[in-house]
Amino acid sequence: MAIIDIKVPDIGDFAEVAIIEVLVKPGDTIKAEQSLITVESDKASMEIPSSHAGVVKELKVKLGDKIAEGSVVLTLEVQGAGAAAPAPAASPAPAVSEQKPAVAQVNNVPAAINPVASSFAGTADLDCDVLVLGGGPGGYSAAFRAADLGLKVVIVERYATLGGVCLNVGCIPSKALLHVAAVMDEVSHMADLGVDFGAPAVNIDKLRGHKEKVIGKLTGGLAAMAKMRKVTTVRGYGAFVGANHLEVEETTGTAQEKTGSKKVIAFKKAIIAAGSQAVRLPFMPDDPRVVDSTGALALKEVPKRMLILGGGIIGLEMGTVYSTLGARLDVVEMMDGLMQGADRDLVKIWQKMNAKRFDNIMLKTKTVGAKATPEGIEVTFAPAEEGGTAPAPQVYDLVLQAVGRTPNGKKIAAEKAGVAVTDRGFINVDIQMRTNVPHIFAIGDIVGQPMLAHKAVHEAHVAAEVIAGELQGNKELAAAAFNARVIPSVAYTDPEVAWVGLTEDQAKAQGIKVKKGLFPWTASGRAIANGRDEGVTKLLFDDSPEAHGHGKILGGGMVGTHAGDMIGEIALAIEMGADAVDIGKTIHPHPTLGESIGMAAEIAHGSCTDVPPQKK
């Protein structure tokens, strides 16, 4: 027997990361590559696995600790002298805060030992060039792109309509409700400008109907486009039965009721786009007053008092809707601030504008228990750090669980196709979105952070093009790769918060010298005219000695109305390698909110005439 230290392996460019979950305890027997802790950076969440098998002797870290490469996680009692094996790399894990910007990279995370594919001896009901498992933004984009490139495509989706979580119970319906909330909030301020609309009267049934109409318009459009492209849709739960066969348990109705019949689909290539599901805390009671984002979007009624578990984007967006409709909000978050990932100066502006919505913002606090009572859901809290304090138990009319999403990798019998899946349900891919099985690809939430629809769509196009290139002998298509420099994130709250690339907090943590251009919207004619001048636009440029004063843009963020509509320009500037002069001398229309991007660049350059002169 030998005692060894298990240390944090290479975690990329992060100076230090915070521990958000401890997965083992002293006395546990663990396997090599088993996950020990989950850490969260500003870019993504990761698991730290063990380099060895053995028995945990002592934990050297605790929840909330900041660690870096080389930090000792625990001591391990191992058999023999196998202590020289290299430490595995960190692996992606579901984030507490749903949406994180992340630089795209090869997903080379250790997974379970590659399984041996099962052999399928039965007959197939359908055959195709490409089988796409999952009909979300990634799945239908992959299917449609493959069909456009001349391939025979079958898409498997368990729900009645294409679009996945995003279109049916996620991004789209939440934006429909957020738009209504934004108009209601704006109208409430109009009396100060001389126009009084009176108190709003909310018809919850009509509002719900508007949301459903929005969903129907989009999902109906997808169904029509699938038909135009001759994409075959098979409805049901898909599970692999071999390396080239998938069995579908067919479903019917408005939900996912199984019909009892099955279909087998034979495929040359497959794209796994099976997505993720909301994390459910095990101690929460099974009660209609405890909901995830899907339940919250059902909008059955407006509670008087609502608790949001998790201070990430999804929880805060839904909180905005319910607050505007009349609910009072509490939010509980394990970390030291809301909306992790965005710079604190941007979040501070958002928080100041939204303080009136919240009765309690409980930071560095975790939820440890809950029980259903006739009066409501009684929730118990505890400090997330030793020596901290926590409020007494509270009773709520509605509790929203918004503590992240977990991938569906373990629900599709991937091992029967020989596809390796990590402990947490992720599937590792290379930059062509290829799994360990050469003819099977994976995209979207199931391949790692950030779990965002716009990332999935671009991955989908890559996978479809590579497959078409290989099947048709087109070298150009076969060479496609996912090499995005940056992926933007947006909180569609009021005001919106958007960011892309390097944040100021990350630059500080990584010791990267940047030049900042910060344009306050108090100097924006359009923002003042709109009565919404609380916002700011911030750009960060490389200010290293090697840049010689002409550094390229590295990142940017903004808080304010329509921030999400404008962040794409900053993403494009990063992709194109623009500097402050490129952006500042691009003529933006006046008066617009978008010209704040050009002015932020001018401030960084020292040539802005819309703000007081900079001190020398």
C-alpha positions as CSV (number, residue, x, y, z in Angstrom):
1,M,0.0,0.0,0.0
2,A,1.1,3.5,-0.8
3,I,-0.3,7.0,0.0
4,I,-0.3,9.4,-2.9
5,D,-1.6,12.9,-3.5
6,I,-4.2,13.4,-6.2
7,K,-3.6,16.8,-7.8
8,V,-5.5,19.1,-10.1
9,P,-4.4,18.4,-13.7
10,D,-4.0,20.9,-16.5
11,I,-7.2,22.9,-16.6
12,G,-6.4,25.1,-19.5
13,D,-5.9,28.9,-19.2
14,F,-7.6,29.3,-15.8
15,A,-5.5,30.7,-13.0
16,E,-7.9,29.3,-10.4
17,V,-11.3,27.8,-10.3
18,A,-13.9,27.4,-7.5
19,I,-15.2,24.1,-6.2
20,I,-19.0,23.8,-6.6
21,E,-19.4,20.1,-5.8
22,V,-17.5,17.5,-3.8
23,L,-18.3,14.0,-5.1
24,V,-16.4,11.7,-2.8
25,K,-15.7,11.4,1.0
26,P,-13.0,9.8,3.1
27,G,-13.3,6.0,3.1
28,D,-14.8,5.9,-0.4
29,T,-13.2,3.3,-2.8
30,I,-12.8,5.0,-6.2
31,K,-11.8,3.9,-9.7
32,A,-9.2,5.6,-12.0
33,E,-10.8,8.4,-13.9
34,Q,-13.7,8.7,-11.4
35,S,-14.8,12.3,-10.9
36,L,-13.7,13.7,-7.5
37,I,-14.9,17.3,-7.6
38,T,-16.7,19.7,-9.9
39,V,-15.2,23.1,-10.4
40,E,-16.6,26.2,-12.1
41,S,-14.6,28.8,-14.0
42,D,-15.9,31.8,-15.8
43,K,-15.9,29.8,-19.0
44,A,-17.3,26.4,-18.1
45,S,-17.8,23.8,-15.4
46,M,-15.4,20.8,-15.3
47,E,-15.0,17.6,-13.4
48,I,-11.6,16.8,-11.9
49,P,-11.1,13.0,-12.1
50,S,-8.7,10.8,-10.2
51,S,-5.5,9.6,-11.8
52,H,-5.5,6.4,-9.7
53,A,-7.8,3.8,-8.2
54,G,-7.8,3.4,-4.4
55,V,-9.3,4.4,-1.1
56,V,-9.8,8.1,-0.1
57,K,-7.8,8.8,3.0
58,E,-8.3,12.6,3.5
59,L,-9.9,15.4,1.5
60,K,-7.6,18.4,1.2
61,V,-10.3,20.7,-0.2
62,K,-13.9,21.8,0.6
63,L,-16.9,23.4,-1.1
64,G,-16.1,26.9,-2.2
65,D,-12.3,26.6,-2.2
66,K,-10.4,28.1,-5.1
67,I,-7.9,25.7,-6.6
68,A,-5.4,25.7,-9.5
69,E,-3.3,23.3,-11.5
70,G,-1.1,21.3,-9.0
71,S,-3.4,21.8,-6.0
72,V,-3.8,18.7,-3.9
73,V,-7.4,17.5,-3.9
74,L,-7.1,14.5,-1.6
75,T,-4.7,11.7,-0.4
76,L,-5.3,8.2,-1.8
77,E,-4.3,4.8,-0.6
78,V,-3.3,2.8,-3.6
79,Q,-2.2,-0.8,-4.3
80,G,1.5,-1.2,-5.3
81,A,3.5,1.6,-6.7
82,G,1.4,2.7,-9.7
83,A,1.8,6.3,-8.6
84,A,3.4,7.6,-11.8
85,A,0.5,7.4,-14.1
86,P,-0.4,10.8,-15.7
87,A,-3.3,12.7,-14.3
88,P,-6.3,12.8,-16.6
89,A,-7.6,16.1,-17.8
90,A,-10.6,17.8,-16.4
91,S,-13.9,16.9,-17.9
92,P,-17.0,19.1,-18.6
93,A,-19.8,19.0,-16.2
94,P,-23.3,20.7,-16.0
95,A,-23.0,24.2,-14.8
96,V,-25.0,25.7,-11.9
97,S,-25.4,28.8,-14.0
98,E,-26.8,27.6,-17.3
99,Q,-25.2,29.7,-19.9
100,K,-21.4,30.2,-20.1
101,P,-19.2,31.6,-22.9
102,A,-16.5,29.1,-23.8
103,V,-13.8,28.9,-26.5
104,A,-14.5,26.0,-28.7
105,Q,-11.9,23.2,-28.3
106,V,-11.3,19.6,-28.9
107,N,-13.2,17.6,-26.2
108,N,-10.5,15.2,-25.2
109,V,-11.9,14.3,-21.8
110,P,-11.3,10.8,-20.4
111,A,-14.5,8.8,-20.5
112,A,-15.4,5.3,-19.5
113,I,-13.3,2.6,-21.2
114,N,-14.5,2.5,-24.8
115,P,-17.3,-0.2,-24.9
116,V,-17.5,-2.9,-27.5
117,A,-20.4,-2.4,-29.8
118,S,-23.2,-5.0,-29.8
119,S,-24.0,-6.9,-33.0
120,F,-27.5,-6.6,-34.3
121,A,-28.9,-9.5,-36.3
122,G,-32.5,-8.4,-36.8
123,T,-34.1,-6.6,-39.8
124,A,-34.5,-2.9,-40.2
125,D,-37.8,-1.1,-40.9
126,L,-36.0,2.0,-42.4
127,D,-32.5,2.7,-43.7
128,C,-30.7,6.0,-44.3
129,D,-27.4,7.7,-44.9
130,V,-27.7,9.7,-41.7
131,L,-29.6,9.0,-38.5
132,V,-30.1,12.1,-36.3
133,L,-31.1,11.3,-32.7
134,G,-32.9,14.4,-31.3
135,G,-34.9,17.1,-32.9
136,G,-33.7,20.2,-31.1
137,P,-31.9,23.2,-32.7
138,G,-28.8,21.0,-33.2
139,G,-30.6,17.9,-34.4
140,Y,-32.9,19.6,-36.9
141,S,-30.1,21.8,-38.2
142,A,-27.9,18.7,-38.7
143,A,-30.7,16.9,-40.5
144,F,-31.6,19.8,-42.7
145,R,-28.0,20.5,-43.7
146,A,-27.3,16.8,-44.5
147,A,-30.5,16.7,-46.6
148,D,-29.5,19.9,-48.4
149,L,-26.2,18.2,-49.3
150,G,-28.1,15.3,-50.9
151,L,-28.2,12.7,-48.2
152,K,-31.1,10.5,-47.1
153,V,-31.9,11.5,-43.5
154,V,-34.0,10.2,-40.7
155,I,-34.5,12.2,-37.5
156,V,-35.8,10.6,-34.3
157,E,-37.6,12.9,-31.9
158,R,-39.8,11.7,-28.9
159,Y,-42.0,14.9,-28.8
160,A,-44.9,15.7,-31.2
161,T,-43.0,18.6,-32.7
162,L,-39.4,19.3,-33.7
163,G,-37.5,22.1,-32.0
164,G,-36.5,20.4,-28.7
165,V,-36.4,22.1,-25.4
166,C,-35.4,25.4,-27.0
167,L,-38.4,25.9,-29.2
168,N,-41.0,24.1,-27.1
169,V,-40.2,24.6,-23.5
170,G,-37.1,26.9,-23.4
171,C,-35.6,29.8,-25.2
172,I,-38.5,30.7,-27.4
173,P,-41.5,30.6,-25.0
174,S,-39.5,32.3,-22.3
175,K,-38.7,35.2,-24.7
176,A,-42.4,35.5,-25.6
177,L,-43.2,36.0,-21.9
178,L,-40.1,38.2,-21.3
179,H,-41.3,40.5,-24.1
180,V,-44.7,40.9,-22.5
181,A,-43.0,41.5,-19.1
182,A,-40.7,44.1,-20.7
183,V,-43.6,46.0,-22.2
184,M,-45.5,46.0,-18.9
185,D,-42.5,47.3,-17.0
186,E,-41.9,50.0,-19.7
187,V,-45.5,51.1,-19.7
188,S,-45.4,51.5,-15.9
189,H,-42.8,54.3,-16.3
190,M,-44.6,56.2,-19.0
191,A,-46.7,58.2,-16.6
192,D,-43.5,60.1,-15.6
193,L,-43.3,61.1,-19.3
194,G,-46.9,62.3,-19.5
195,V,-48.6,59.2,-20.8
196,D,-50.6,57.2,-18.2
197,F,-52.0,53.7,-19.3
198,G,-53.3,52.8,-15.9
199,A,-52.7,49.6,-14.0
200,P,-52.4,46.5,-16.3
201,A,-55.0,43.8,-16.2
202,V,-53.4,40.4,-16.9
203,N,-55.5,37.7,-18.5
204,I,-53.2,34.7,-17.7
205,D,-55.1,32.4,-20.1
206,K,-54.6,34.8,-23.1
207,L,-51.0,35.2,-22.2
208,R,-50.5,31.5,-22.1
209,G,-52.3,31.3,-25.5
210,H,-49.9,33.9,-27.0
211,K,-46.9,31.9,-25.9
212,E,-48.4,28.7,-27.4
213,K,-49.1,30.6,-30.7
214,V,-45.5,31.7,-30.9
215,I,-44.3,28.1,-30.3
216,G,-46.8,26.7,-32.9
217,K,-45.7,29.1,-35.6
218,L,-42.1,28.1,-35.3
219,T,-42.6,24.3,-34.8
220,G,-45.1,24.3,-37.7
221,G,-42.4,26.0,-39.9
222,L,-39.9,23.3,-38.9
223,A,-42.3,20.5,-39.9
224,A,-42.9,22.1,-43.2
225,M,-39.2,22.5,-43.9
226,A,-38.6,18.8,-42.9
227,K,-41.2,17.8,-45.5
228,M,-39.7,20.1,-48.2
229,R,-36.3,18.5,-47.6
230,K,-37.7,15.0,-47.6
231,V,-36.4,14.4,-44.1
232,T,-38.2,11.4,-42.5
233,T,-39.3,12.0,-38.9
234,V,-39.8,9.0,-36.6
235,R,-41.4,9.9,-33.3
236,G,-40.2,8.0,-30.2
237,Y,-37.4,7.2,-27.8
238,G,-34.2,6.1,-29.6
239,A,-31.7,3.7,-28.2
240,F,-28.8,2.1,-30.1
241,V,-28.9,-1.7,-30.6
242,G,-25.6,-1.9,-32.6
243,A,-23.0,0.2,-34.3
244,N,-25.3,0.8,-37.3
245,H,-28.8,0.3,-35.9
246,L,-31.1,2.3,-33.6
247,E,-34.3,1.0,-32.1
248,V,-37.2,3.5,-31.6
249,E,-40.0,3.0,-29.0
250,E,-42.7,5.0,-30.7
251,T,-44.6,7.7,-28.9
252,T,-47.9,9.5,-29.5
253,G,-50.1,12.3,-28.1
254,T,-49.1,15.8,-26.9
255,A,-46.6,14.4,-24.4
256,Q,-44.4,11.2,-24.8
257,E,-46.9,8.3,-24.3
258,K,-45.4,5.1,-25.7
259,T,-47.5,3.2,-28.2
260,G,-46.0,-0.2,-27.6
261,S,-44.7,-0.5,-31.1
262,K,-41.0,-0.3,-32.2
263,K,-39.1,0.5,-35.3
264,V,-35.4,-0.3,-36.2
265,I,-33.5,2.1,-38.3
266,A,-30.3,1.1,-40.1
267,F,-27.8,3.9,-40.8
268,K,-24.4,4.5,-42.4
269,K,-23.6,7.5,-40.2
270,A,-25.3,8.9,-37.0
271,I,-25.4,12.2,-35.2
272,I,-26.3,12.1,-31.6
273,A,-28.1,15.3,-30.6
274,A,-30.0,14.0,-27.5
275,G,-29.6,17.2,-25.5
276,S,-29.9,17.6,-21.7
277,Q,-32.5,17.8,-19.0
278,A,-32.9,20.1,-16.0
279,V,-31.1,18.9,-12.8
280,R,-33.6,17.9,-10.1
281,L,-32.4,18.1,-6.5
282,P,-33.0,14.7,-4.8
283,F,-34.5,16.2,-1.6
284,M,-37.1,18.3,-3.3
285,P,-40.7,16.9,-2.9
286,D,-42.7,15.7,-5.8
287,D,-45.2,18.5,-5.7
288,P,-46.8,20.7,-8.4
289,R,-45.5,23.7,-6.5
290,V,-41.9,22.6,-7.2
291,V,-41.1,23.2,-10.9
292,D,-38.2,23.3,-13.4
293,S,-38.0,25.8,-16.2
294,T,-40.6,23.7,-18.2
295,G,-43.1,23.8,-15.3
296,A,-42.5,27.5,-14.8
297,L,-43.2,28.2,-18.5
298,A,-46.5,26.4,-18.2
299,L,-47.6,29.6,-16.3
300,K,-50.4,27.8,-14.4
301,E,-50.8,30.7,-11.9
302,V,-48.9,33.6,-10.4
303,P,-47.6,32.8,-6.9
304,K,-47.4,35.5,-4.2
305,R,-44.0,34.3,-3.0
306,M,-41.5,32.5,-5.2
307,L,-38.0,30.9,-4.6
308,I,-35.5,30.6,-7.4
309,L,-32.9,27.9,-6.7
310,G,-29.8,29.0,-8.6
311,G,-28.8,32.5,-9.5
312,G,-28.0,31.7,-13.2
313,I,-29.6,33.1,-16.3
314,I,-32.6,30.7,-16.6
315,G,-33.8,31.3,-13.0
316,L,-33.4,35.1,-13.3
317,E,-35.2,35.2,-16.6
318,M,-38.2,33.3,-15.3
319,G,-38.0,35.4,-12.1
320,T,-38.3,38.5,-14.2
321,V,-41.5,37.2,-15.8
322,Y,-43.2,36.1,-12.6
323,S,-42.1,39.3,-10.7
324,T,-43.6,41.6,-13.4
325,L,-46.9,39.5,-13.1
326,G,-46.9,40.1,-9.4
327,A,-44.8,37.6,-7.5
328,R,-42.2,38.5,-4.8
329,L,-38.9,36.8,-5.3
330,D,-36.2,35.2,-3.2
331,V,-33.1,33.7,-4.9
332,V,-30.5,31.3,-3.4
333,E,-27.1,30.9,-4.9
334,M,-24.1,28.8,-3.7
335,M,-21.5,31.2,-5.3
336,D,-20.7,34.7,-4.2
337,G,-22.8,36.5,-6.9
338,L,-25.6,36.1,-9.4
339,M,-25.2,35.5,-13.1
340,Q,-21.8,33.8,-12.9
341,G,-19.8,34.3,-16.0
342,A,-20.6,37.9,-16.6
343,D,-18.3,40.7,-15.2
344,R,-19.4,41.9,-11.8
345,D,-19.6,45.6,-12.9
346,L,-22.3,44.6,-15.5
347,V,-24.2,42.4,-13.0
348,K,-24.1,45.2,-10.4
349,I,-26.0,47.5,-12.8
350,W,-28.5,44.8,-13.5
351,Q,-28.9,44.1,-9.8
352,K,-29.4,47.7,-8.9
353,M,-32.2,48.0,-11.5
354,N,-33.9,44.8,-10.3
355,A,-33.5,45.2,-6.5
356,K,-37.2,46.0,-6.2
357,R,-38.1,42.5,-7.4
358,F,-36.4,40.6,-4.6
359,D,-37.1,40.3,-0.9
360,N,-34.0,38.2,-0.3
361,I,-30.8,37.5,-2.4
362,M,-29.1,34.6,-0.5
363,L,-25.5,34.3,-1.7
364,K,-23.0,31.7,-0.5
365,T,-26.0,29.7,0.6
366,K,-27.2,26.2,-0.4
367,T,-30.6,24.5,-0.1
368,V,-30.4,21.4,2.0
369,G,-34.0,20.3,2.5
370,A,-37.6,20.9,1.5
371,K,-41.0,19.6,2.5
372,A,-44.5,20.1,1.2
373,T,-47.0,21.6,3.6
374,P,-50.6,22.9,3.1
375,E,-49.3,26.5,3.4
376,G,-46.5,25.9,0.8
377,I,-43.1,24.4,0.2
378,E,-41.0,24.9,3.4
379,V,-37.3,25.2,2.3
380,T,-34.3,24.8,4.6
381,F,-31.0,26.5,3.9
382,A,-27.4,26.2,5.1
383,P,-24.2,28.2,4.5
384,A,-22.1,27.1,1.5
385,E,-18.9,27.9,3.4
386,E,-17.7,27.1,6.9
387,G,-18.4,29.8,9.3
388,G,-21.1,31.3,7.1
389,T,-24.7,32.0,8.1
390,A,-28.0,31.0,6.5
391,P,-31.6,32.2,6.9
392,A,-34.2,30.3,8.8
393,P,-36.5,28.0,6.9
394,Q,-39.0,29.8,4.6
395,V,-42.3,28.9,3.0
396,Y,-43.0,29.6,-0.7
397,D,-46.0,29.2,-3.0
398,L,-43.7,28.2,-5.9
399,V,-40.1,26.9,-6.0
400,L,-38.2,27.0,-9.3
401,Q,-35.3,24.6,-9.6
402,A,-32.8,26.3,-11.9
403,V,-29.5,24.7,-10.8
404,G,-28.3,23.6,-14.2
405,R,-28.8,20.9,-16.8
406,T,-27.4,17.4,-17.1
407,P,-26.7,15.6,-20.5
408,N,-28.7,12.7,-21.7
409,G,-25.7,10.5,-22.7
410,K,-26.7,7.6,-20.4
411,K,-30.2,7.4,-21.8
412,I,-29.6,6.2,-25.4
413,A,-27.7,2.9,-24.9
414,A,-24.6,4.5,-26.5
415,E,-22.4,1.7,-25.3
416,K,-24.2,-0.8,-27.6
417,A,-22.9,1.3,-30.5
418,G,-19.4,1.4,-28.9
419,V,-19.7,5.1,-28.0
420,A,-17.9,6.1,-24.8
421,V,-19.9,8.2,-22.3
422,T,-18.4,10.0,-19.2
423,D,-19.6,9.4,-15.7
424,R,-21.8,12.5,-16.0
425,G,-23.3,11.6,-19.3
426,F,-21.3,13.6,-21.7
427,I,-19.9,12.3,-25.0
428,N,-16.4,13.4,-26.0
429,V,-15.8,14.6,-29.6
430,D,-13.0,16.0,-31.7
431,I,-13.2,19.3,-33.6
432,Q,-15.2,17.5,-36.4
433,M,-17.7,16.4,-33.7
434,R,-16.7,12.8,-34.1
435,T,-17.0,10.4,-31.2
436,N,-14.6,7.5,-30.5
437,V,-16.6,5.5,-33.1
438,P,-15.5,7.0,-36.5
439,H,-19.0,7.0,-38.1
440,I,-20.9,8.3,-35.2
441,F,-20.9,12.1,-34.3
442,A,-22.3,14.1,-31.4
443,I,-23.3,17.7,-31.0
444,G,-25.0,20.2,-28.7
445,D,-25.5,19.9,-24.9
446,I,-24.4,16.3,-24.8
447,V,-20.8,17.2,-25.8
448,G,-20.2,19.8,-23.1
449,Q,-20.5,23.4,-22.1
450,P,-21.8,25.9,-22.9
451,M,-25.2,24.4,-23.3
452,L,-26.5,26.9,-25.8
453,A,-28.6,26.5,-28.9
454,H,-26.5,28.7,-31.1
455,K,-23.4,26.6,-30.3
456,A,-25.3,23.4,-31.2
457,V,-26.4,24.7,-34.6
458,H,-22.9,25.5,-35.7
459,E,-21.7,22.1,-34.4
460,A,-24.6,20.5,-36.4
461,H,-23.5,22.1,-39.7
462,V,-19.9,20.8,-39.1
463,A,-21.1,17.2,-38.4
464,A,-23.4,17.2,-41.4
465,E,-20.8,18.5,-43.8
466,V,-18.1,16.1,-42.6
467,I,-20.5,13.2,-43.1
468,A,-21.6,14.4,-46.6
469,G,-17.9,14.9,-47.5
470,E,-17.0,11.4,-46.5
471,L,-20.0,9.7,-48.2
472,Q,-19.6,11.7,-51.4
473,G,-15.9,11.9,-51.6
474,N,-15.9,15.7,-51.2
475,K,-12.6,16.6,-49.6
476,E,-13.6,20.2,-48.9
477,L,-16.7,19.2,-47.0
478,A,-14.9,16.3,-45.2
479,A,-12.4,18.8,-43.8
480,A,-15.1,20.9,-42.0
481,A,-14.3,21.6,-38.3
482,F,-15.8,23.5,-35.4
483,N,-13.2,26.2,-34.7
484,A,-15.2,29.2,-33.3
485,R,-13.0,31.5,-31.3
486,V,-15.9,32.7,-29.1
487,I,-19.5,31.9,-28.2
488,P,-21.6,34.7,-26.9
489,S,-23.9,34.5,-23.8
490,V,-27.0,36.6,-23.1
491,A,-29.3,37.0,-20.1
492,Y,-32.6,38.2,-21.6
493,T,-33.6,39.9,-18.4
494,D,-34.4,43.6,-18.0
495,P,-31.9,45.1,-18.6
496,E,-30.3,42.5,-20.8
497,V,-26.7,41.4,-20.0
498,A,-24.5,40.1,-22.8
499,W,-20.9,39.1,-23.1
500,V,-18.5,37.3,-25.4
501,G,-14.8,36.3,-25.4
502,L,-12.5,37.3,-22.5
503,T,-14.2,39.0,-19.6
504,E,-12.4,41.6,-17.4
505,D,-12.5,39.2,-14.4
506,Q,-10.9,36.5,-16.5
507,A,-8.2,38.8,-17.8
508,K,-7.3,39.7,-14.2
509,A,-7.3,36.1,-13.0
510,Q,-5.1,35.0,-16.0
511,G,-2.7,38.0,-15.7
512,I,-3.6,39.2,-19.2
513,K,-2.9,42.9,-19.7
514,V,-5.9,44.6,-21.5
515,K,-6.9,48.1,-22.5
516,K,-10.5,48.8,-21.6
517,G,-12.9,51.0,-23.5
518,L,-16.0,51.6,-21.3
519,F,-18.8,53.7,-22.8
520,P,-21.5,54.8,-20.4
521,W,-25.0,55.0,-21.9
522,T,-25.5,58.2,-20.0
523,A,-23.6,59.7,-22.9
524,S,-25.9,57.9,-25.5
525,G,-28.5,60.2,-27.1
526,R,-30.7,57.2,-28.0
527,A,-30.5,55.6,-24.5
528,I,-31.4,59.0,-22.9
529,A,-34.3,59.4,-25.4
530,N,-35.5,55.9,-24.5
531,G,-35.4,56.7,-20.8
532,R,-33.0,53.8,-20.3
533,D,-29.5,55.2,-19.8
534,E,-28.4,52.8,-17.0
535,G,-26.4,50.7,-19.4
536,V,-22.7,50.4,-20.4
537,T,-20.7,48.9,-23.3
538,K,-17.3,47.6,-22.5
539,L,-14.6,46.4,-24.9
540,L,-11.3,44.8,-24.0
541,F,-8.2,44.9,-26.2
542,D,-4.9,43.2,-26.0
543,D,-2.4,45.5,-24.3
544,S,0.6,43.2,-24.0
545,P,4.0,44.7,-25.0
546,E,3.9,42.4,-28.1
547,A,0.7,44.3,-29.4
548,H,2.7,47.6,-29.6
549,G,-0.4,49.6,-28.7
550,H,-2.5,48.1,-31.6
551,G,-3.9,45.0,-29.8
552,K,-6.8,43.1,-31.2
553,I,-10.1,42.9,-29.4
554,L,-10.2,40.0,-26.9
555,G,-13.7,40.4,-25.4
556,G,-16.6,42.6,-24.7
557,G,-19.8,42.9,-22.7
558,M,-22.8,45.2,-22.2
559,V,-25.7,45.7,-19.9
560,G,-28.8,47.5,-21.2
561,T,-31.8,47.2,-23.3
562,H,-31.3,45.1,-26.5
563,A,-27.7,44.1,-25.4
564,G,-28.3,40.6,-26.8
565,D,-29.2,42.1,-30.3
566,M,-25.8,43.9,-30.3
567,I,-23.3,41.4,-28.9
568,G,-23.0,39.7,-32.3
569,E,-21.0,42.7,-33.6
570,I,-18.4,42.2,-30.9
571,A,-18.3,38.4,-31.6
572,L,-17.7,39.2,-35.3
573,A,-14.9,41.7,-34.4
574,I,-13.2,39.0,-32.3
575,E,-13.5,36.5,-35.1
576,M,-12.1,39.0,-37.6
577,G,-9.2,40.1,-35.4
578,A,-10.3,43.7,-35.3
579,D,-8.5,46.4,-33.2
580,A,-9.8,49.6,-31.6
581,V,-9.2,51.6,-34.8
582,D,-11.1,49.1,-37.0
583,I,-14.2,49.2,-34.7
584,G,-14.0,52.9,-33.9
585,K,-13.6,54.0,-37.5
586,T,-16.5,51.8,-38.7
587,I,-19.3,54.4,-39.0
588,H,-22.2,53.4,-36.9
589,P,-25.7,55.0,-37.4
590,H,-26.7,57.7,-35.0
591,P,-28.7,57.8,-32.8
592,T,-28.6,54.1,-32.0
593,L,-27.6,52.0,-29.0
594,G,-25.3,50.1,-31.4
595,E,-23.0,53.1,-31.8
596,S,-22.0,52.6,-28.2
597,I,-19.7,49.8,-29.5
598,G,-17.9,52.2,-31.8
599,M,-17.6,54.8,-29.0
600,A,-16.3,52.2,-26.6
601,A,-13.5,51.5,-29.1
602,E,-12.9,55.2,-29.5
603,I,-12.5,55.5,-25.7
604,A,-9.9,52.7,-25.8
605,H,-8.2,54.5,-28.6
606,G,-8.4,57.9,-26.9
607,S,-10.3,59.6,-29.7
608,C,-13.9,59.7,-28.4
609,T,-15.5,63.2,-28.4
610,D,-18.8,62.1,-26.8
611,V,-17.4,61.9,-23.3
612,P,-15.2,64.2,-21.1
613,P,-11.5,64.3,-22.1
614,Q,-9.5,61.5,-20.5
615,K,-7.1,62.5,-17.8
616,K,-3.5,62.3,-18.9
